[in-house]
């Protein structure tokens, strides 16, 4: 993917790792295959995309940036969400470790840690509920701002962290969570 991007556009200035899956379930209900799939997509995918894009990012050291999409679940635990919390916690620490590793090369590495964001993933979760509106009310109820976030709000934070405006920011996990982790 990184090589295809360089062939198509000639360079990589910013890498945004936003692929992820979400699986709920008690630890004794989680199969090894389910656990592996969550870690493969959410953590290993992020790790290996960073590694694959690094040669191209090094060509633009000083302005290159990596922004990973973590989760509030990677900052604190969530009920019945052990695999996802493990994967997103890994993304948080991968972000910080890689920020230290690449700082001297002028490549910034940050992450956002969103709470619930209205995305197709969230819509699938709500669609599985017996009463979608009741499930949405319950989901919103834990946020001090009284709502869940929008994809545009998460994207704005990613754009900021990737931009020259954030030139002195690296190793940060920016909470985009309506005050959930305050």
Secondary structure, DSSP 4 states (H G I P E B T S, - for coil): -HHHHHHHHS--SEEEE-------B-GGG--HHHHHHHIIIIIIHHHHHHHHHHHHHHTTTTT-EEEEE--GGGTS--TTBHHHHHHHHHHHHHHHHHHHHHHTTT-EEEEEEE--EESHHHHHHHHTSSSHHHHHHHHHHTSTTSS-EEHHHHHHHHHHHHSGGGTT--S-EEEESTTTT-
